[in-house]
Amino acid sequence: MRRETKAIIRIAAALACVLLPVVTVAQDEGPREVQLPNPMGAHTWFIIVAVGAFLAWCISYVLQLQKEKLTSQPQRATLLRQKEELLDRLAELESQKEAGSISTPRYEKEFRKAKGRLSEIIGRLSRKDSTET
């Protein structure tokens, strides 16, 4: 048994002599950092792109609404002017009928025509008012 113990000690000493330089070299380098990829990296960029696209859409939508509002203001002014002209035309037709300077069939024809156009303009004005609010 003594012989077996001496053999084990010799093997352990030889192993220690061989591994000691390896251990010291490993300790000189220090601990190694392992670079792992960020599992949320792709998600982060996706979220940034999605939010950016949504903000770009919001800006374009607001600009489109402002553009439509600016173009609808002159149209509204034109419709109001036409409404006033038609009301004046209806008043003129009434005064011509009372004065007897216009025939009854012609008066009825022009009155219906002006009244129909006036109702159309008032309808368009009310639609514009309801869409603006």
C-alpha positions as CSV (number, residue, x, y, z in Angstrom):
1,M,0.0,0.0,0.0
2,R,2.8,2.2,0.6
3,R,4.0,1.8,-2.9
4,E,0.5,2.7,-4.2
5,T,0.5,5.9,-2.1
6,K,3.9,6.9,-3.4
7,A,2.7,6.4,-7.0
8,I,-0.3,8.5,-6.4
9,I,1.8,11.3,-4.8
10,R,4.2,11.2,-7.8
11,I,1.3,11.4,-10.3
12,A,-0.3,14.3,-8.3
13,A,3.1,16.1,-8.2
14,A,3.7,15.6,-11.9
15,L,0.1,16.7,-12.7
16,A,0.6,19.8,-10.5
17,C,3.9,20.7,-12.2
18,V,2.2,20.4,-15.6
19,L,-1.0,22.3,-14.7
20,L,0.6,25.1,-12.6
21,P,1.9,27.1,-15.6
22,V,-1.5,26.7,-17.3
23,V,-3.3,28.0,-14.3
24,T,-1.1,31.0,-14.0
25,V,-1.5,31.9,-17.6
26,A,-5.2,31.6,-17.3
27,Q,-5.2,33.9,-14.3
28,D,-3.1,36.6,-16.1
29,E,-5.8,37.0,-18.8
30,G,-8.4,37.6,-16.1
31,P,-12.1,36.7,-16.4
32,R,-13.4,36.6,-19.9
33,E,-16.7,38.3,-20.8
34,V,-19.1,36.5,-22.9
35,Q,-21.0,38.6,-25.4
36,L,-24.6,37.6,-25.7
37,P,-26.9,39.2,-28.2
38,N,-29.7,41.4,-26.7
39,P,-32.9,39.4,-27.2
40,M,-35.0,42.6,-27.2
41,G,-32.8,44.4,-29.7
42,A,-35.1,43.7,-32.7
43,H,-38.2,44.6,-30.7
44,T,-36.7,47.9,-29.7
45,W,-36.1,48.9,-33.3
46,F,-39.5,47.7,-34.3
47,I,-41.1,49.8,-31.7
48,I,-39.1,52.9,-32.6
49,V,-40.0,52.5,-36.3
50,A,-43.7,51.9,-35.5
51,V,-44.0,55.0,-33.3
52,G,-42.1,57.0,-35.9
53,A,-44.5,55.9,-38.6
54,F,-47.5,56.7,-36.5
55,L,-46.2,60.2,-35.7
56,A,-45.6,60.8,-39.4
57,W,-49.1,59.7,-40.2
58,C,-50.5,62.0,-37.5
59,I,-48.6,64.9,-38.9
60,S,-49.7,64.3,-42.5
61,Y,-53.4,63.9,-41.3
62,V,-53.3,67.2,-39.5
63,L,-51.7,68.9,-42.4
64,Q,-54.4,67.5,-44.7
65,L,-57.2,68.7,-42.4
66,Q,-55.7,72.2,-42.3
67,K,-55.4,72.2,-46.1
68,E,-59.0,71.2,-46.5
69,K,-60.1,73.8,-44.1
70,L,-58.3,76.5,-46.0
71,T,-59.8,75.4,-49.3
72,S,-63.3,75.2,-47.9
73,Q,-63.3,78.8,-46.5
74,P,-63.5,80.4,-50.0
75,Q,-66.1,77.9,-51.1
76,R,-68.2,78.8,-48.0
77,A,-67.9,82.5,-48.9
78,T,-69.0,81.8,-52.4
79,L,-72.0,79.8,-51.2
80,L,-73.0,82.6,-48.9
81,R,-72.7,85.1,-51.7
82,Q,-74.9,82.9,-54.0
83,K,-77.4,82.6,-51.2
84,E,-77.7,86.3,-50.8
85,E,-78.0,86.8,-54.6
86,L,-80.8,84.2,-54.8
87,L,-82.7,85.8,-51.9
88,D,-82.4,89.2,-53.8
89,R,-83.6,87.5,-57.0
90,L,-86.6,86.0,-55.2
91,A,-87.4,89.5,-53.7
92,E,-87.0,91.0,-57.2
93,L,-89.4,88.4,-58.7
94,E,-92.0,89.2,-56.0
95,S,-91.8,92.9,-56.7
96,Q,-92.1,92.4,-60.4
97,K,-95.2,90.2,-59.9
98,E,-96.8,92.8,-57.7
99,A,-96.0,95.5,-60.3
100,G,-97.4,93.3,-63.0
101,S,-94.2,93.5,-65.2
102,I,-93.8,89.7,-65.4
103,S,-96.3,87.1,-66.6
104,T,-97.5,84.5,-64.1
105,P,-96.1,81.4,-65.9
106,R,-92.7,83.0,-66.2
107,Y,-92.8,84.2,-62.6
108,E,-93.7,80.6,-61.4
109,K,-91.0,79.1,-63.5
110,E,-88.2,81.4,-62.4
111,F,-89.4,81.3,-58.8
112,R,-89.3,77.5,-58.7
113,K,-85.8,77.6,-60.3
114,A,-84.4,80.1,-57.8
115,K,-86.1,78.4,-54.9
116,G,-84.6,75.0,-55.9
117,R,-81.2,76.5,-56.3
118,L,-81.5,78.3,-52.9
119,S,-82.5,75.0,-51.1
120,E,-79.5,73.3,-52.7
121,I,-77.1,76.0,-51.5
122,I,-78.6,76.0,-48.0
123,G,-78.2,72.2,-47.9
124,R,-74.5,72.4,-48.9
125,L,-73.9,75.1,-46.3
126,S,-75.5,73.0,-43.6
127,R,-73.4,70.0,-44.6
128,K,-70.2,72.2,-44.4
129,D,-71.3,73.5,-41.0
130,S,-71.9,69.9,-39.7
131,T,-68.5,68.6,-40.9
132,E,-66.6,71.6,-39.5
133,T,-67.9,71.0,-36.0
